[in-house]
Amino acid sequence: MSGAPFQTHTESCGKEDICIPSWYTPMPMKNGSVVMEVEISSNNHGELIGDARYMININGFLKKDKDKLIFTLGSEVMAMTHRHFINAPSRPVWATVDQAPVLILGGIPEEKMILISDSSFREISLVELNIDSCWLGSLQCPQEHFTASIFDTISTESVLFIRQNQLVYYFTGNYSHFPQKATRNWIQVLHKRCIKKLCPVELHGNGSEHILALAGGNEEGFFYLGTIKDATVTFKQLPLSSSICATFQDPKCSLHWVIYDVHEDIFLLLMELGKEGHTTFSIVQYVLVSNDYHHDSVQLLYKIPRFIPEGKKASFVMLLGMEEYTDSLLVPKGLHYNPFSNLLYIWGNAILQSYDNKNYIYLDDFPKESSVKYMASSYKGEVICVTENEEIWFIVEGSFKVHRLYPSDGWQMLFTLSQMQASSLYSTNETSVSIFYDNMGPQQLVYLINKKGEGKLVTRPLPVSQILVYQLLSLTTYKISTELPLETLSYNNPCPFEVLQLRDLPNPQRYTRVERYRALPPFVSSDAGFHTKVSLAIYQGLVYHLLWLHSKYNKAYADPVHDPTWRWWKDKKKHKDFFFYKASNFESMYGVHIEMDGYEKLYKLNAQNRLPEYIYLDKGATYSFSIYLVSPKISYTIGKQKRHLRLAVIMADPMCVSATVKEQALVNRNAMLFQVSVKDKSQCFKQSISGHNLRKTALHIKVVGSVGKCFVRTRYGHLMQGTHMIRIYIGCPPRKRLAFDFTMTVEQNRRINKRYFDCVHKEDEMPCFLFSDSFFPFFLIQDMVTGESGSFNGSYVLKVIGGGTSKHNIVDYSEADIYRYNSPKDNTDSLIWTVRDNWMDHHSFSILQHNKTGIEWLCLKNSPCHDVVPHSFYSPEFFFKIMVSNRDVDTSSYCDYQLTFLLHVHGLPLSPQRALFFLWVTLFAALSFVFFYLFSCFLWPRLKSCWIFIKMKFTDLITEESFYTYTTSATSVPSMVSSRLSAGERTSVRSRSKKKI
């Protein structure tokens, strides 16, 4: 998966990078990645451990069945026999470079079998495919002979393609980042189409991978562009209306090869046109014109000569139409194109090369008796050609020399030395199966048969430099000097320099964009000091978590330290001394101590005296270095005398990138110092998001006369010196991002507005801003690779794209709503904010500038933040989902920065109607309180006295009534004598009763 480069190096407990004990093989996988390279090196402490380097890829074509792994695309053949490989021609390994985790190879004679490997054929399986071979030849699709063999195998990131006869199949692997896309069987595509050949597109682009299928029979002149995106396969027939043959209307027409330049969206076709018995080959360009791909155009670029040019002493011939030709017909078979160097090869029984697809050079060193059947390229400036009779040839881009590797004196010397060393990688009886490039250089897959007659498949490095060194030794002249007391044998050095040194190299991370981490293994407190399963499991978990932090670190708010490991340990480092004390006394849990400072991101790394393989250049960026050369010959630069040391710098796209070379002659040292500077010219790229849609180009540096003659011996073997190609990616470098600098924003808002009111309930990572204050946002450009960060000083467009009254009910707005809420030209009273200086882009949105434009919040009546009802005693608040972008408004960088974050604003005003309603409610409540207060102060005493009086009257009535009831019951007894009381007695009784009351 593409994205930013992340380099994981392992050591046996070294001091830098991610290191793992060398005896421990399992490594955690990077999230979303299916291809991984591991390098193991020793820290030279303790037991000597050899260096190793290998691939760890995820194989999505395996499944577990009864505690064993089986293939999902076929049945594994346990025994490989001689008939599978002997007398079978070699064939190419086609795959998407740096993307395909699994490689496949067909060509097994008369068998529906393929070789499959997830380790660049270090470990190989032979699988018989479960496909139906039911194609029958017809007049519309003639077939010379039927075969069960699988040809034209192509591997992509998650899908494998094969061709058997005229049938094309694909199989999708089971990968976690493409759920529900895996297939159970091979799926046939291009039904009822006559497919004669598959052509690879080895470089991916714009998030997609591609393959090309060439039609034959009655469909001759058509081809199909296959696109693989997110494990989904689609094919489109091209040209759109009529075939290429119908365009040229020649009796004899055949399409032999197609090249697809992904970034330029151009197809280069190798066509054979003419009459029967008198045909010529041509290079045709096919282009889809419009953006919707409804129109196309066909253009004839170059007619290839019918005969091979007559060679000369210069190893090459420029084809200008005035050269002499031999009687041998020139029969091209295919094309090869490097989009970095813009170098196109036409290969067959001759090799032609061109940098503009129109002017060609014939390479005379390649014999016309041989014929190339496939090419393998590193896309780093090296190409290997394999002929029909299994010869191996080598080409360095930028040079016209073609070197024969096999058969050659150098190969014979290499083979003889390997036999003397009893090497298991070489045998007197061997068959070449394929030659290909991987991340570790050129590789050769061979089938070896030992003296016992047993055969095995072996992948061995193809030591190109070693073979060329041996050939150079056999061609080097020598002389015997008799002037000294003893005769001296000396060899003439064909290399134009004795010493080559690189100086003033900048730190590589800024340009290579490779992120590195240090992850020291835990300290084991056992007496033996050896790691246990528990300590290794803990370490693997720590490394996995580190990789997870790396892939998930994408915060909208800028951290004080933009290092994924910073938050991991920041709350635990205060107890670091305590944990160290426990480890020192052998009391750590599980006997393992983890050093917190041992997990960090590495920023300042040295260049290690070597040029990078690739660099990224932003707008106007410069990459500079110096080359120091010491000459073996006495040379001077005075006057017009000839110099022996000359440096050539070749730009693939001089309109996009410029190069300057300043030379300085160091006469006293017999040396030259060349200062090289490469600069982007700001003309070939617009804007794109970080790490996407990059333009490919290259810088080729070579010392004149050094190709194939200068070598240096290292611990990895001999390496060629004096020539190097640097791939250049023009555009926005990976891992650069825009972040909201809330710390600076708060400080500047406090300074400009003379105040700052935060929310009542504060959040450390999301400060509040008052609605009535002008808002001055500040942003940072953070470089996640170098650790640098600086203020964003360009122009940008700010839009409110969502919002809600809380973080849990954010609503995303539609495009129409976004326009109404943010455009100053809106007339529907829906604006959320405005600025004083209304500079607008072509979409009628305001353009803001760093530290110059203050935002004033409006929240008009038709906006979503208008009339927010408060849910507490505090003022209303609103969360704005804001998107900031500099696309088409900032010309200081190639980066299309886009940031989305939440902004918390409080103190929003109420609408006039709701404010008036709240005023009336408040006024009513206040007047009611005043009324009750006055009522209690003035009327309550009188009411109280009245109440007491009424209560007394009510009590007298009850007492009197009770007395009458009592006296009445006493006089009504029948046994007593009735008597009458006098009036005076009754009066005295009433008076006594009143006194009691």
Order of alpha helices (4+ residues) and beta strands (2+ residues): beta-beta-beta-beta-beta-beta-beta-beta-beta-beta-beta-beta-beta-beta-beta-beta-beta-beta-alpha-beta-beta-beta-beta-beta-beta-beta-beta-beta-beta-beta-beta-beta-beta-beta-alpha-beta-beta-beta-alpha-beta-beta-beta-alpha-beta-beta-alpha-alpha-alpha-beta-beta-beta-beta-beta-beta-beta-beta-beta-beta-beta-beta-alpha-beta-beta-beta-beta-beta-alpha-beta-beta-beta-beta-beta-alpha-alpha-alpha
